[in-house]
């Protein structure tokens, strides 16, 4: 019975690690240090930050980006933290339609 629990525990650990790695490979996190008052400004800032990282970026509209020829959508935006102007923007990879 202990062996069964140990195997189950190891399977859960393996599943958790692979899920985390898959999530990290499908998500790009962009950190901006300035407060932007409108979407046009922060979209341009995201593009510039990703280009600084050496990525090919184009904005497709409706909060969709094409990064290195793969579609990404803005999944989350965190505004200010403790009244500091820090933005964390998560870009989630979208499945390509064929």
TORVO-996448 format. One line per 2 residues: number of its first residue (from 0); their letters; for each residue x, y, z of C-alpha. Coordinates in Angstrom, 2 decimals. Each point is the difference from the previous one (the first is absolute). Example, Ala and Ser with C-alpha at 12.3 -4.5 7.8 and 13.67 -1.06 7.14 Angstrom:
0	AS	12.30:-4.50:7.80  1.37:3.44:-0.66
//
This chain:
0	XX	0.00:0.00:0.00  2.87:2.38:0.77
2	XX	1.47:-0.78:-3.40  -3.28:1.01:-1.65
4	XX	-0.03:3.30:1.90  3.62:0.64:-0.92
6	XX	-0.67:-0.65:-3.71  -3.10:2.22:0.10
8	XX	1.99:2.74:1.72  2.79:-0.19:-2.61
10	XX	-2.54:0.10:-2.85  -1.62:3.11:1.49
12	XX	3.40:1.69:0.42  0.95:-0.85:-3.59
14	XX	-3.35:1.29:-1.29  0.38:3.25:1.95
16	XX	3.50:0.64:-1.29  -0.88:-0.71:-3.63
18	XX	-3.12:2.18:0.24  2.08:2.85:1.39
20	XX	2.62:-0.35:-2.75  -2.71:-0.12:-2.67
22	XX	-1.64:3.12:1.49  3.31:1.88:-0.02
24	XX	0.62:-0.95:-3.63  -3.44:1.27:-1.01
26	XX	0.09:3.29:1.92  2.14:3.11:-0.40
28	XX	0.22:2.41:2.92  0.80:3.63:-0.77
30	XX	0.85:2.46:2.75  -0.37:3.70:-0.65
32	XX	1.26:2.63:2.43  -2.16:2.89:-1.14
34	XX	-3.68:0.80:0.44  -1.85:0.20:-3.32
36	XX	-3.31:1.79:-0.13  -1.40:-1.59:-3.14
38	XX	0.17:-3.31:-1.81  1.84:1.36:-3.04
40	XX	2.94:1.11:2.16  0.42:-3.22:1.95
42	XX	-0.48:-2.18:-3.09  2.84:1.90:-1.64
44	XX	2.08:-0.38:3.18  -0.61:-3.77:-0.01
46	XX	1.08:-0.17:-3.65  3.18:1.97:0.74
48	XX	0.86:-2.15:3.03  -0.44:-3.24:-1.95
50	XX	2.06:1.38:-2.89  2.76:0.84:2.51
52	XX	-0.07:-3.69:0.95  0.63:-0.87:-3.65
54	XX	-3.52:-1.15:-0.87  -1.86:0.78:-3.20
56	XX	-3.22:1.77:1.04  -3.07:1.34:-1.74
58	XX	-3.27:1.17:1.52  -2.99:-1.58:-1.72
60	XX	-2.71:2.00:1.80  -2.53:-0.99:2.67
62	XX	2.84:-0.69:2.50  1.52:-2.66:-2.26
64	XX	3.71:-0.06:-0.80  2.02:-2.08:-2.42
66	XX	3.33:-0.75:1.67  2.57:-1.97:-1.99
68	XX	-2.82:-1.00:-2.39  -2.10:-1.49:2.85
70	XX	-3.29:1.50:1.23  -0.16:1.35:3.57
72	XX	-2.82:1.69:1.87  0.19:2.21:3.06
74	XX	-1.03:-2.28:2.85  0.48:2.32:2.98
76	XX	1.07:3.50:0.91  1.09:1.05:3.46
78	XX	-0.10:3.73:0.48  1.76:1.69:2.90
80	XX	1.37:-1.83:3.00  0.21:1.90:3.30
82	XX	-0.51:3.23:-1.92  3.05:-0.72:-2.17
84	XX	-0.43:0.11:-3.75  0.89:-3.56:-0.95
86	XX	-1.84:-1.86:-2.69  0.20:-3.74:-0.43
88	XX	-1.61:-1.07:-3.23  -0.47:-3.69:-0.78
90	XX	-0.24:-1.05:-3.61  -1.55:-3.45:-0.36
92	XX	0.73:-2.06:-3.11  -3.09:-0.78:-2.06
94	XX	-0.57:-3.12:-2.02  0.54:0.59:-3.68
96	XX	-2.98:-0.60:-2.23  0.75:-2.13:-3.04
//
